[in-house]
Each structure stands twice: as C-alpha cells, then as structure tokens.
Amino acid sequence: KKLFEVKRKDQMNALKNLIELNDINQQYKIIDIMLKGLFKVLEDSRAVLITADVPPDGPFPQDEKIKDAYSHVVENTAFFGDVVLRFPKIVHHYFDRNSNWNSLIRWGIGFCNLTGVFEQGPHSQVLRLV
C-alpha cells in the first residue's frame, strides 16, 4: 500500500503538470501517448493475472511478475480515472476510437473493486466516479 501511495503521488504530480500546460494541442498529444501506454500495460497485466489465475480478493501475490501485474492494474486503473475526470473531452476523443479499451477498463475497475485497495483513504472515490 505504501508503494501504491508513492505511485499515486507521482501520478497526481504528472496530472498537475499536464493541467498547468496551457496548450490544448500538447495536452491531446501527451494524453494520447499516456492512454496508449496505460492500456498496453493494462492489457499485458490482465493477461498475466488471468494466466496465473490470481483472484483479486485473495492474498497479495508473492511472485514478482504477478505482483507487478497486480500493481500495474491497480495503479493504471486509478490513473485512468484521474485523467478521464480531469480531461473528459480529450480522453473520450481517443477512448471512443479504441473498441477494446472499454472492456479493458471495465475489467480493471472490477478487479480493483474486489481488491479492497480503494475501500478507504484518499483514493476511494476515484473508481466510483469513473
């Protein structure tokens, strides 16, 4: 959980910098690159977790590869929520053109809801708002 908090702080700083960038064209370009990377990581991590048959509500995995995949799903799903809540028009511009992203993010949200990571604390509302 401590690593999650550190990662979230980094993500929020990146978003703050993006918000302060008063160039809409740059925001579109950066968000396009971010989303492509985010969904690639989410897709790869989902494959690892499904192959390993990891239950989201089970104990935290010990295997490094599985642990990384688990963390990537939680971190990237939360970050997607932050980005879409702050830049809905830009996100939908790209999201609506990528048919597999919808099923990926729905899977990620479902996985995260079952982990319990978002039940309390400052990040508890992110998934509900998405």
The first five atom37 places (N, CA, C, CB, O) and aatype in JSON, in Angstrom:
{
  "aatype": [11, 11, 10, 13, 6, 19, 11, 1, 11, 3, 5, 12, 2, 0, 10, 11, 2, 10, 9, 6, 10, 2, 3, 9, 2, 5, 5, 18, 11, 9, 9, 3, 9, 12, 10, 11, 7, 10, 13, 11, 19, 10, 6, 3, 15, 1, 0, 19, 10, 9, 16, 0, 3, 19, 14, 14, 3, 7, 14, 13, 14, 5, 3, 6, 11, 9, 11, 3, 0, 18, 15, 8, 19, 19, 6, 2, 16, 0, 13, 13, 7, 3, 19, 19, 10, 1, 13, 14, 11, 9, 19, 8, 8, 18, 13, 3, 1, 2, 15, 2, 17, 2, 15, 10, 9, 1, 17, 7, 9, 7, 13, 4, 2, 10, 16, 7, 19, 13, 6, 5, 7, 14, 8, 15, 5, 19, 10, 1, 10, 19],
  "atom_mask": [
    [1, 1, 1, 1, 1],
    [1, 1, 1, 1, 1],
    [1, 1, 1, 1, 1],
    [1, 1, 1, 1, 1],
    [1, 1, 1, 1, 1],
    [1, 1, 1, 1, 1],
    [1, 1, 1, 1, 1],
    [1, 1, 1, 1, 1],
    [1, 1, 1, 1, 1],
    [1, 1, 1, 1, 1],
    [1, 1, 1, 1, 1],
    [1, 1, 1, 1, 1],
    [1, 1, 1, 1, 1],
    [1, 1, 1, 1, 1],
    [1, 1, 1, 1, 1],
    [1, 1, 1, 1, 1],
    [1, 1, 1, 1, 1],
    [1, 1, 1, 1, 1],
    [1, 1, 1, 1, 1],
    [1, 1, 1, 1, 1],
    [1, 1, 1, 1, 1],
    [1, 1, 1, 1, 1],
    [1, 1, 1, 1, 1],
    [1, 1, 1, 1, 1],
    [1, 1, 1, 1, 1],
    [1, 1, 1, 1, 1],
    [1, 1, 1, 1, 1],
    [1, 1, 1, 1, 1],
    [1, 1, 1, 1, 1],
    [1, 1, 1, 1, 1],
    [1, 1, 1, 1, 1],
    [1, 1, 1, 1, 1],
    [1, 1, 1, 1, 1],
    [1, 1, 1, 1, 1],
    [1, 1, 1, 1, 1],
    [1, 1, 1, 1, 1],
    [1, 1, 1, 0, 1],
    [1, 1, 1, 1, 1],
    [1, 1, 1, 1, 1],
    [1, 1, 1, 1, 1],
    [1, 1, 1, 1, 1],
    [1, 1, 1, 1, 1],
    [1, 1, 1, 1, 1],
    [1, 1, 1, 1, 1],
    [1, 1, 1, 1, 1],
    [1, 1, 1, 1, 1],
    [1, 1, 1, 1, 1],
    [1, 1, 1, 1, 1],
    [1, 1, 1, 1, 1],
    [1, 1, 1, 1, 1],
    [1, 1, 1, 1, 1],
    [1, 1, 1, 1, 1],
    [1, 1, 1, 1, 1],
    [1, 1, 1, 1, 1],
    [1, 1, 1, 1, 1],
    [1, 1, 1, 1, 1],
    [1, 1, 1, 1, 1],
    [1, 1, 1, 0, 1],
    [1, 1, 1, 1, 1],
    [1, 1, 1, 1, 1],
    [1, 1, 1, 1, 1],
    [1, 1, 1, 1, 1],
    [1, 1, 1, 1, 1],
    [1, 1, 1, 1, 1],
    [1, 1, 1, 1, 1],
    [1, 1, 1, 1, 1],
    [1, 1, 1, 1, 1],
    [1, 1, 1, 1, 1],
    [1, 1, 1, 1, 1],
    [1, 1, 1, 1, 1],
    [1, 1, 1, 1, 1],
    [1, 1, 1, 1, 1],
    [1, 1, 1, 1, 1],
    [1, 1, 1, 1, 1],
    [1, 1, 1, 1, 1],
    [1, 1, 1, 1, 1],
    [1, 1, 1, 1, 1],
    [1, 1, 1, 1, 1],
    [1, 1, 1, 1, 1],
    [1, 1, 1, 1, 1],
    [1, 1, 1, 0, 1],
    [1, 1, 1, 1, 1],
    [1, 1, 1, 1, 1],
    [1, 1, 1, 1, 1],
    [1, 1, 1, 1, 1],
    [1, 1, 1, 1, 1],
    [1, 1, 1, 1, 1],
    [1, 1, 1, 1, 1],
    [1, 1, 1, 1, 1],
    [1, 1, 1, 1, 1],
    [1, 1, 1, 1, 1],
    [1, 1, 1, 1, 1],
    [1, 1, 1, 1, 1],
    [1, 1, 1, 1, 1],
    [1, 1, 1, 1, 1],
    [1, 1, 1, 1, 1],
    [1, 1, 1, 1, 1],
    [1, 1, 1, 1, 1],
    [1, 1, 1, 1, 1],
    [1, 1, 1, 1, 1],
    [1, 1, 1, 1, 1],
    [1, 1, 1, 1, 1],
    [1, 1, 1, 1, 1],
    [1, 1, 1, 1, 1],
    [1, 1, 1, 1, 1],
    [1, 1, 1, 1, 1],
    [1, 1, 1, 1, 1],
    [1, 1, 1, 0, 1],
    [1, 1, 1, 1, 1],
    [1, 1, 1, 0, 1],
    [1, 1, 1, 1, 1],
    [1, 1, 1, 1, 1],
    [1, 1, 1, 1, 1],
    [1, 1, 1, 1, 1],
    [1, 1, 1, 1, 1],
    [1, 1, 1, 0, 1],
    [1, 1, 1, 1, 1],
    [1, 1, 1, 1, 1],
    [1, 1, 1, 1, 1],
    [1, 1, 1, 1, 1],
    [1, 1, 1, 0, 1],
    [1, 1, 1, 1, 1],
    [1, 1, 1, 1, 1],
    [1, 1, 1, 1, 1],
    [1, 1, 1, 1, 1],
    [1, 1, 1, 1, 1],
    [1, 1, 1, 1, 1],
    [1, 1, 1, 1, 1],
    [1, 1, 1, 1, 1],
    [1, 1, 1, 1, 1]
  ],
  "atom_positions": [
    [[0.82, -1.21, 0.0], [0.0, 0.0, 0.0], [0.86, 1.27, 0.0], [-0.93, 0.0, 1.21], [0.47, 2.28, -0.58]],
    [[2.01, 1.2, 0.65], [2.88, 2.38, 0.68], [3.4, 2.7, -0.72], [4.06, 2.15, 1.64], [3.46, 3.87, -1.11]],
    [[3.77, 1.66, -1.47], [4.23, 1.87, -2.84], [3.12, 2.44, -3.71], [4.74, 0.56, -3.45], [3.37, 3.29, -4.57]],
    [[1.9, 1.98, -3.47], [0.74, 2.5, -4.2], [0.59, 3.99, -3.93], [-0.55, 1.74, -3.78], [0.35, 4.77, -4.85]],
    [[0.73, 4.39, -2.68], [0.61, 5.81, -2.32], [1.7, 6.65, -3.01], [0.7, 5.99, -0.79], [1.43, 7.75, -3.48]],
    [[2.91, 6.12, -3.05], [4.01, 6.83, -3.72], [3.71, 6.98, -5.21], [5.35, 6.08, -3.51], [3.88, 8.05, -5.79]],
    [[3.26, 5.9, -5.83], [2.94, 5.91, -7.26], [1.81, 6.9, -7.54], [2.54, 4.5, -7.74], [1.85, 7.64, -8.53]],
    [[0.79, 6.92, -6.67], [-0.34, 7.83, -6.86], [0.12, 9.29, -6.75], [-1.45, 7.54, -5.83], [-0.35, 10.16, -7.48]],
    [[1.04, 9.54, -5.84], [1.56, 10.9, -5.69], [2.28, 11.34, -6.97], [2.51, 11.0, -4.47], [2.11, 12.46, -7.43]],
    [[3.07, 10.44, -7.53], [3.76, 10.73, -8.8], [2.75, 10.98, -9.92], [4.69, 9.56, -9.18], [2.93, 11.89, -10.73]],
    [[1.7, 10.17, -9.96], [0.67, 10.33, -10.99], [-0.03, 11.67, -10.85], [-0.35, 9.18, -10.91], [-0.3, 12.35, -11.84]],
    [[-0.33, 12.06, -9.62], [-1.03, 13.32, -9.4], [-0.14, 14.51, -9.78], [-1.47, 13.44, -7.92], [-0.63, 15.52, -10.29]],
    [[1.16, 14.39, -9.53], [2.09, 15.45, -9.95], [2.15, 15.56, -11.47], [3.5, 15.18, -9.39], [2.19, 16.66, -12.02]],
    [[2.15, 14.42, -12.15], [2.15, 14.43, -13.61], [0.87, 15.09, -14.14], [2.27, 12.99, -14.17], [0.92, 15.86, -15.1]],
    [[-0.26, 14.79, -13.51], [-1.52, 15.4, -13.93], [-1.52, 16.9, -13.68], [-2.7, 14.75, -13.2], [-2.0, 17.68, -14.5]],
    [[-0.97, 17.29, -12.53], [-0.89, 18.72, -12.21], [-0.1, 19.46, -13.29], [-0.24, 18.93, -10.81], [-0.49, 20.53, -13.74]],
    [[1.02, 18.87, -13.69], [1.84, 19.48, -14.75], [1.08, 19.54, -16.07], [3.14, 18.68, -14.94], [1.21, 20.52, -16.81]],
    [[0.3, 18.52, -16.35], [-0.48, 18.49, -17.58], [-1.58, 19.55, -17.56], [-1.1, 17.1, -17.79], [-1.85, 20.2, -18.57]],
    [[-2.19, 19.73, -16.41], [-3.24, 20.75, -16.26], [-2.63, 22.14, -16.45], [-3.92, 20.64, -14.87], [-3.23, 23.0, -17.1]],
    [[-1.45, 22.35, -15.88], [-0.8, 23.66, -15.97], [-0.26, 23.96, -17.36], [0.32, 23.73, -14.96], [0.08, 25.11, -17.67]],
    [[-0.17, 22.95, -18.19], [0.28, 23.13, -19.57], [-0.89, 23.74, -20.35], [0.75, 21.77, -20.22], [-1.85, 23.04, -20.68]],
    [[-0.81, 24.99, -20.64], [-1.93, 25.69, -21.26], [-1.91, 25.61, -22.78], [-1.94, 27.12, -20.83], [-2.18, 26.6, -23.46]],
    [[-1.6, 24.44, -23.29], [-1.56, 24.22, -24.73], [-2.4, 22.98, -25.02], [-0.08, 24.05, -25.25], [-1.97, 21.86, -24.78]],
    [[-3.6, 23.2, -25.53], [-4.55, 22.09, -25.74], [-3.99, 21.04, -26.7], [-5.87, 22.63, -26.28], [-4.21, 19.85, -26.51]],
    [[-3.26, 21.48, -27.72], [-2.68, 20.52, -28.67], [-1.66, 19.62, -27.99], [-2.02, 21.26, -29.85], [-1.61, 18.42, -28.24]],
    [[-0.84, 20.2, -27.12], [0.13, 19.41, -26.36], [-0.58, 18.45, -25.41], [1.09, 20.32, -25.57], [-0.17, 17.3, -25.25]],
    [[-1.66, 18.93, -24.78], [-2.42, 18.06, -23.88], [-2.98, 16.86, -24.65], [-3.57, 18.85, -23.21], [-2.92, 15.73, -24.16]],
    [[-3.52, 17.09, -25.83], [-4.03, 15.99, -26.65], [-2.92, 14.99, -26.97], [-4.65, 16.53, -27.97], [-3.11, 13.78, -26.83]],
    [[-1.77, 15.49, -27.39], [-0.66, 14.61, -27.75], [-0.17, 13.79, -26.56], [0.51, 15.42, -28.33], [0.04, 12.58, -26.67]],
    [[0.0, 14.46, -25.43], [0.5, 13.77, -24.23], [-0.5, 12.74, -23.74], [0.81, 14.79, -23.12], [-0.12, 11.63, -23.39]],
    [[-1.77, 13.1, -23.72], [-2.8, 12.16, -23.25], [-2.93, 10.99, -24.21], [-4.16, 12.87, -23.11], [-3.15, 9.86, -23.77]],
    [[-2.79, 11.22, -25.5], [-2.8, 10.12, -26.47], [-1.7, 9.11, -26.15], [-2.63, 10.66, -27.91], [-1.95, 7.91, -26.08]],
    [[-0.5, 9.6, -25.94], [0.64, 8.72, -25.62], [0.41, 8.02, -24.29], [1.96, 9.53, -25.59], [0.66, 6.82, -24.16]],
    [[-0.06, 8.77, -23.29], [-0.32, 8.18, -21.97], [-1.34, 7.06, -22.04], [-0.8, 9.25, -20.99], [-1.14, 5.99, -21.48]],
    [[-2.44, 7.31, -22.75], [-3.5, 6.31, -22.82], [-3.04, 5.05, -23.55], [-4.72, 6.89, -23.52], [-3.36, 3.94, -23.13]],
    [[-2.31, 5.23, -24.63], [-1.8, 4.06, -25.36], [-0.91, 3.21, -24.45], [-1.02, 4.49, -26.61], [-1.02, 1.98, -24.44]],
    [[-0.04, 3.86, -23.7], [0.83, 3.15, -22.77], [0.06, 2.5, -21.64], [0.0, 0.0, 0.0], [0.31, 1.36, -21.28]],
    [[-0.88, 3.25, -21.09], [-1.69, 2.76, -19.98], [-2.46, 1.5, -20.38], [-2.65, 3.85, -19.51], [-2.47, 0.52, -19.64]],
    [[-3.1, 1.54, -21.53], [-3.91, 0.38, -21.94], [-3.05, -0.8, -22.38], [-4.84, 0.77, -23.07], [-3.48, -1.95, -22.26]],
    [[-1.85, -0.54, -22.88], [-0.93, -1.64, -23.2], [-0.52, -2.36, -21.92], [0.32, -1.1, -23.96], [-0.52, -3.59, -21.86]],
    [[-0.16, -1.58, -20.9], [0.22, -2.16, -19.61], [-0.96, -2.9, -18.99], [0.73, -1.06, -18.64], [-0.8, -4.0, -18.45]],
    [[-2.14, -2.31, -19.08], [-3.34, -2.95, -18.52], [-3.63, -4.27, -19.22], [-4.55, -2.01, -18.63], [-3.95, -5.27, -18.58]],
    [[-3.52, -4.28, -20.53], [-3.77, -5.49, -21.31], [-2.75, -6.59, -20.96], [-3.71, -5.18, -22.81], [-3.12, -7.74, -20.74]],
    [[-1.48, -6.22, -20.92], [-0.43, -7.19, -20.58], [-0.6, -7.72, -19.16], [0.95, -6.56, -20.75], [-0.43, -8.91, -18.91]],
    [[-0.92, -6.83, -18.23], [-1.07, -7.22, -16.83], [-2.29, -8.12, -16.64], [-1.19, -5.99, -15.94], [-2.24, -9.08, -15.87]],
    [[-3.36, -7.8, -17.34], [-4.55, -8.66, -17.27], [-4.21, -10.07, -17.74], [-5.71, -8.08, -18.11], [-4.62, -11.05, -17.12]],
    [[-3.46, -10.18, -18.82], [-3.08, -11.49, -19.35], [-2.27, -12.28, -18.32], [-2.27, -11.33, -20.65], [-2.5, -13.47, -18.13]],
    [[-1.34, -11.62, -17.65], [-0.52, -12.28, -16.62], [-1.4, -12.77, -15.47], [0.57, -11.33, -16.08], [-1.27, -13.91, -15.03]],
    [[-2.3, -11.91, -15.0], [-3.15, -12.27, -13.86], [-4.14, -13.37, -14.2], [-3.9, -11.04, -13.37], [-4.4, -14.25, -13.38]],
    [[-4.69, -13.33, -15.4], [-5.64, -14.37, -15.81], [-4.91, -15.7, -15.99], [-6.36, -13.97, -17.12], [-5.41, -16.74, -15.56]],
    [[-3.75, -15.67, -16.62], [-2.96, -16.89, -16.81], [-2.59, -17.52, -15.47], [-1.7, -16.59, -17.63], [-2.6, -18.74, -15.32]],
    [[-2.25, -16.67, -14.5], [-1.85, -17.16, -13.17], [-3.05, -17.44, -12.28], [-0.94, -16.14, -12.49], [-2.89, -17.92, -11.15]],
    [[-4.25, -17.15, -12.78], [-5.49, -17.39, -12.04], [-5.46, -16.7, -10.66], [-5.73, -18.9, -11.87], [-5.75, -17.32, -9.63]],
    [[-5.11, -15.42, -10.66], [-5.0, -14.65, -9.43], [-6.35, -14.03, -9.08], [-3.91, -13.54, -9.56], [-6.88, -13.23, -9.85]],
    [[-6.92, -14.39, -7.93], [-8.18, -13.76, -7.51], [-7.89, -12.37, -6.92], [-8.93, -14.65, -6.48], [-7.01, -12.25, -6.07]],
    [[-8.6, -11.35, -7.35], [-8.33, -10.0, -6.86], [-8.56, -9.86, -5.35], [-9.19, -9.0, -7.59], [-7.94, -9.03, -4.7]],
    [[-9.45, -10.68, -4.81], [-9.75, -10.59, -3.38], [-8.94, -11.59, -2.56], [-11.22, -10.82, -3.15], [-9.2, -11.76, -1.37]],
    [[-7.97, -12.23, -3.19], [-7.11, -13.17, -2.48], [-5.92, -12.46, -1.86], [0.0, 0.0, 0.0], [-5.84, -11.23, -1.88]],
    [[-4.99, -13.22, -1.3], [-3.79, -12.61, -0.72], [-2.93, -11.96, -1.8], [-2.97, -13.66, 0.05], [-2.96, -12.37, -2.96]],
    [[-2.18, -10.95, -1.4], [-1.31, -10.26, -2.35], [-0.28, -11.25, -2.88], [-0.62, -9.03, -1.69], [0.35, -11.96, -2.09]],
    [[-0.09, -11.31, -4.19], [0.83, -12.29, -4.78], [2.27, -12.1, -4.31], [0.77, -12.21, -6.3], [2.69, -10.98, -3.99]],
    [[3.02, -13.19, -4.26], [4.43, -13.14, -3.85], [5.37, -13.15, -5.05], [4.74, -14.33, -2.93], [6.45, -12.57, -5.0]],
    [[4.96, -13.82, -6.12], [5.77, -13.88, -7.34], [5.94, -12.47, -7.91], [5.12, -14.84, -8.39], [4.96, -11.74, -8.06]],
    [[7.17, -12.09, -8.23], [7.46, -10.72, -8.7], [6.67, -10.32, -9.94], [8.93, -10.58, -8.98], [6.11, -9.23, -10.0]],
    [[6.62, -11.19, -10.93], [5.92, -10.88, -12.18], [4.43, -10.67, -11.91], [6.13, -12.01, -13.22], [3.82, -9.76, -12.46]],
    [[3.86, -11.53, -11.09], [2.43, -11.43, -10.77], [2.17, -10.21, -9.88], [1.93, -12.71, -10.07], [1.17, -9.52, -10.05]],
    [[3.06, -9.96, -8.96], [2.94, -8.79, -8.08], [2.98, -7.5, -8.91], [4.07, -8.79, -7.02], [2.19, -6.58, -8.67]],
    [[3.89, -7.45, -9.87], [3.98, -6.28, -10.75], [2.7, -6.1, -11.57], [5.19, -6.4, -11.68], [2.21, -4.98, -11.7]],
    [[2.18, -7.18, -12.1], [0.95, -7.11, -12.9], [-0.21, -6.61, -12.04], [0.62, -8.49, -13.5], [-0.98, -5.76, -12.48]],
    [[-0.32, -7.13, -10.84], [-1.37, -6.74, -9.9], [-1.27, -5.23, -9.62], [-1.25, -7.55, -8.56], [-2.25, -4.5, -9.71]],
    [[-0.05, -4.79, -9.3], [0.17, -3.36, -9.01], [-0.12, -2.49, -10.22], [1.61, -3.14, -8.55], [-0.71, -1.42, -10.09]],
    [[0.29, -2.94, -11.39], [0.04, -2.17, -12.61], [-1.45, -1.99, -12.88], [0.71, -2.84, -13.81], [-1.88, -0.92, -13.31]],
    [[-2.23, -3.03, -12.63], [-3.68, -2.92, -12.84], [-4.26, -1.88, -11.9], [-4.37, -4.3, -12.63], [-5.02, -1.01, -12.33]],
    [[-3.91, -1.96, -10.63], [-4.45, -1.03, -9.64], [-4.01, 0.4, -9.95], [-4.0, -1.43, -8.22], [-4.83, 1.32, -9.94]],
    [[-2.73, 0.59, -10.22], [-2.2, 1.93, -10.47], [-2.75, 2.54, -11.76], [-0.68, 1.88, -10.54], [-3.13, 3.71, -11.78]],
    [[-2.79, 1.76, -12.82], [-3.22, 2.29, -14.11], [-4.73, 2.52, -14.17], [-2.82, 1.35, -15.22], [-5.18, 3.45, -14.84]],
    [[-5.49, 1.69, -13.49], [-6.93, 1.91, -13.45], [-7.24, 3.2, -12.7], [-7.65, 0.71, -12.77], [-8.07, 4.0, -13.13]],
    [[-6.57, 3.41, -11.58], [-6.76, 4.64, -10.81], [-6.32, 5.86, -11.63], [-5.97, 4.58, -9.49], [-7.0, 6.89, -11.64]],
    [[-5.2, 5.74, -12.31], [-4.69, 6.86, -13.11], [-5.64, 7.18, -14.26], [-3.29, 6.54, -13.65], [-5.85, 8.35, -14.57]],
    [[-6.2, 6.16, -14.88], [-7.18, 6.41, -15.94], [-8.34, 7.23, -15.37], [-7.69, 5.08, -16.55], [-8.81, 8.18, -16.0]],
    [[-8.8, 6.85, -14.18], [-9.89, 7.59, -13.54], [-9.53, 9.05, -13.34], [0.0, 0.0, 0.0], [-10.34, 9.94, -13.61]],
    [[-8.33, 9.3, -12.87], [-7.88, 10.68, -12.67], [-7.85, 11.46, -13.98], [-6.49, 10.7, -12.03], [-8.3, 12.6, -14.04]],
    [[-7.32, 10.84, -15.01], [-7.19, 11.52, -16.3], [-8.57, 11.8, -16.91], [-6.34, 10.68, -17.27], [-8.82, 12.9, -17.39]],
    [[-9.45, 10.81, -16.89], [-10.77, 11.0, -17.51], [-11.61, 12.02, -16.74], [-11.52, 9.65, -17.59], [-12.41, 12.74, -17.34]],
    [[-11.43, 12.1, -15.43], [-12.19, 13.07, -14.65], [-11.7, 14.5, -14.88], [-12.1, 12.73, -13.17], [-12.47, 15.45, -14.77]],
    [[-10.43, 14.65, -15.21], [-9.87, 15.98, -15.43], [-9.87, 16.42, -16.89], [-8.47, 16.03, -14.89], [-9.9, 17.61, -17.2]],
    [[-9.83, 15.45, -17.79], [-9.79, 15.74, -19.23], [-10.81, 14.87, -19.98], [-8.36, 15.51, -19.8], [-10.42, 14.12, -20.87]],
    [[-12.09, 14.96, -19.63], [-13.07, 14.04, -20.23], [-13.16, 14.15, -21.75], [-14.44, 14.31, -19.65], [-13.26, 13.12, -22.43]],
    [[-13.12, 15.35, -22.29], [-13.26, 15.52, -23.74], [-12.07, 14.9, -24.48], [-13.38, 17.01, -24.1], [-12.25, 14.2, -25.48]],
    [[-10.87, 15.15, -23.98], [-9.67, 14.61, -24.63], [-9.65, 13.09, -24.53], [-8.39, 15.21, -24.0], [-9.38, 12.41, -25.52]],
    [[-9.94, 12.57, -23.34], [-9.92, 11.11, -23.16], [-10.93, 10.45, -24.08], [-10.21, 10.73, -21.69], [-10.62, 9.46, -24.74]],
    [[-12.15, 10.99, -24.13], [-13.17, 10.38, -24.99], [-12.81, 10.47, -26.47], [-14.53, 11.04, -24.75], [-13.2, 9.61, -27.26]],
    [[-12.09, 11.5, -26.84], [-11.62, 11.63, -28.22], [-10.85, 10.38, -28.64], [-10.74, 12.89, -28.39], [-11.02, 9.89, -29.76]],
    [[-10.02, 9.87, -27.76], [-9.21, 8.67, -28.07], [-9.91, 7.38, -27.65], [-7.85, 8.76, -27.38], [-9.88, 6.39, -28.36]],
    [[-10.54, 7.41, -26.49], [-11.19, 6.22, -25.93], [-12.27, 5.68, -26.87], [-11.79, 6.54, -24.57], [-12.36, 4.47, -27.07]],
    [[-13.06, 6.56, -27.42], [-14.17, 6.15, -28.28], [-13.71, 5.53, -29.59], [-15.06, 7.34, -28.57], [-14.49, 4.88, -30.28]],
    [[-12.46, 5.73, -29.95], [-11.9, 5.17, -31.19], [-11.2, 3.82, -30.98], [-10.93, 6.16, -31.8], [-10.73, 3.21, -31.94]],
    [[-11.13, 3.37, -29.75], [-10.43, 2.12, -29.42], [-11.39, 1.17, -28.72], [-9.19, 2.39, -28.52], [-11.58, 1.23, -27.51]],
    [[-11.99, 0.3, -29.5], [-13.07, -0.55, -29.0], [-12.66, -1.47, -27.86], [-13.61, -1.37, -30.12], [-13.49, -1.76, -26.99]],
    [[-11.43, -1.94, -27.82], [-11.06, -2.87, -26.76], [-10.75, -2.16, -25.43], [-9.85, -3.68, -27.19], [-10.69, -2.81, -24.39]],
    [[-10.56, -0.85, -25.46], [-10.27, -0.13, -24.22], [-11.43, -0.18, -23.24], [-9.92, 1.31, -24.53], [-11.21, -0.24, -22.03]],
    [[-12.66, -0.16, -23.74], [-13.82, -0.18, -22.86], [-13.85, -1.46, -22.04], [-15.11, -0.04, -23.67], [-14.03, -1.41, -20.82]],
    [[-13.66, -2.6, -22.68], [-13.69, -3.86, -21.94], [-12.49, -3.97, -20.99], [-13.71, -5.06, -22.9], [-12.61, -4.53, -19.9]],
    [[-11.35, -3.44, -21.4], [-10.17, -3.47, -20.54], [-10.37, -2.65, -19.27], [-8.95, -2.95, -21.29], [-10.05, -3.12, -18.17]],
    [[-10.9, -1.45, -19.41], [-11.05, -0.6, -18.23], [-12.17, -1.13, -17.34], [-11.34, 0.86, -18.64], [-12.09, -1.02, -16.12]],
    [[-13.21, -1.69, -17.93], [-14.26, -2.31, -17.11], [-13.7, -3.47, -16.3], [-15.44, -2.79, -18.0], [-14.02, -3.64, -15.13]],
    [[-12.87, -4.28, -16.95], [-12.23, -5.39, -16.23], [-11.35, -4.83, -15.11], [-11.38, -6.26, -17.2], [-11.38, -5.33, -13.99]],
    [[-10.57, -3.78, -15.41], [-9.69, -3.17, -14.41], [-10.46, -2.62, -13.22], [0.0, 0.0, 0.0], [-10.05, -2.81, -12.08]],
    [[-11.57, -1.95, -13.49], [-12.39, -1.4, -12.41], [-12.96, -2.54, -11.56], [-13.53, -0.52, -12.97], [-12.94, -2.47, -10.33]],
    [[-13.46, -3.58, -12.22], [-13.99, -4.73, -11.49], [-12.92, -5.38, -10.63], [0.0, 0.0, 0.0], [-13.17, -5.71, -9.47]],
    [[-11.74, -5.56, -11.19], [-10.62, -6.15, -10.45], [-10.29, -5.29, -9.23], [-9.37, -6.29, -11.36], [-10.17, -5.79, -8.11]],
    [[-10.16, -3.98, -9.45], [-9.81, -3.06, -8.37], [-10.86, -3.03, -7.27], [-9.61, -1.66, -8.92], [-10.53, -2.98, -6.09]],
    [[-12.12, -3.05, -7.65], [-13.19, -3.05, -6.66], [-13.09, -4.27, -5.74], [-14.55, -3.02, -7.34], [-13.41, -4.18, -4.55]],
    [[-12.66, -5.39, -6.29], [-12.56, -6.61, -5.49], [-11.29, -6.67, -4.64], [-12.6, -7.81, -6.4], [-11.24, -7.44, -3.68]],
    [[-10.27, -5.89, -4.97], [-9.01, -5.94, -4.21], [-9.14, -5.35, -2.82], [-7.92, -5.21, -4.96], [-8.45, -5.78, -1.89]],
    [[-10.03, -4.39, -2.66], [-10.14, -3.71, -1.37], [-9.17, -2.54, -1.23], [0.0, 0.0, 0.0], [-9.23, -1.82, -0.23]],
    [[-8.3, -2.33, -2.19], [-7.31, -1.25, -2.13], [-8.0, 0.12, -2.06], [-6.37, -1.31, -3.34], [-7.49, 1.04, -1.43]],
    [[-9.14, 0.23, -2.72], [-9.82, 1.53, -2.82], [-10.94, 1.71, -1.8], [-10.37, 1.7, -4.2], [-11.71, 2.66, -1.9]],
    [[-11.05, 0.81, -0.84], [-12.17, 0.88, 0.1], [-12.1, 2.09, 1.02], [-12.22, -0.37, 0.92], [-13.13, 2.65, 1.39]],
    [[-10.9, 2.48, 1.41], [-10.74, 3.61, 2.33], [-9.62, 4.5, 1.83], [-10.45, 3.12, 3.77], [-8.85, 4.12, 0.95]],
    [[-9.55, 5.67, 2.4], [-8.44, 6.55, 2.06], [-8.77, 7.54, 0.97], [0.0, 0.0, 0.0], [-9.91, 7.63, 0.51]],
    [[-7.75, 8.29, 0.56], [-7.97, 9.4, -0.37], [-8.35, 8.98, -1.79], [-6.74, 10.23, -0.42], [-8.81, 9.81, -2.57]],
    [[-8.15, 7.72, -2.13], [-8.42, 7.27, -3.49], [-9.72, 6.49, -3.62], [-7.27, 6.42, -3.99], [-10.02, 5.95, -4.68]],
    [[-10.49, 6.44, -2.54], [-11.68, 5.59, -2.53], [-12.75, 6.03, -3.52], [-12.27, 5.57, -1.14], [-13.54, 5.2, -3.97]],
    [[-12.79, 7.3, -3.87], [-13.86, 7.78, -4.75], [-13.53, 7.69, -6.24], [-14.19, 9.19, -4.42], [-14.42, 7.79, -7.08]],
    [[-12.26, 7.5, -6.57], [-11.85, 7.51, -7.98], [-12.63, 6.5, -8.8], [-10.36, 7.22, -8.09], [-13.17, 6.85, -9.86]],
    [[-12.71, 5.26, -8.34], [-13.39, 4.22, -9.13], [-14.88, 4.47, -9.23], [-13.14, 2.85, -8.51], [-15.49, 4.21, -10.27]],
    [[-15.48, 4.98, -8.16], [-16.92, 5.25, -8.2], [-17.26, 6.36, -9.2], [-17.43, 5.63, -6.81], [-18.31, 6.33, -9.83]],
    [[-16.38, 7.31, -9.33], [-16.64, 8.44, -10.23], [-16.43, 8.08, -11.69], [-15.75, 9.6, -9.86], [-17.02, 8.7, -12.58]],
    [[-15.57, 7.08, -11.94], [-15.32, 6.69, -13.33], [-16.55, 6.01, -13.85], [-14.07, 5.77, -13.45], [-16.57, 5.59, -15.01]]
  ]
}
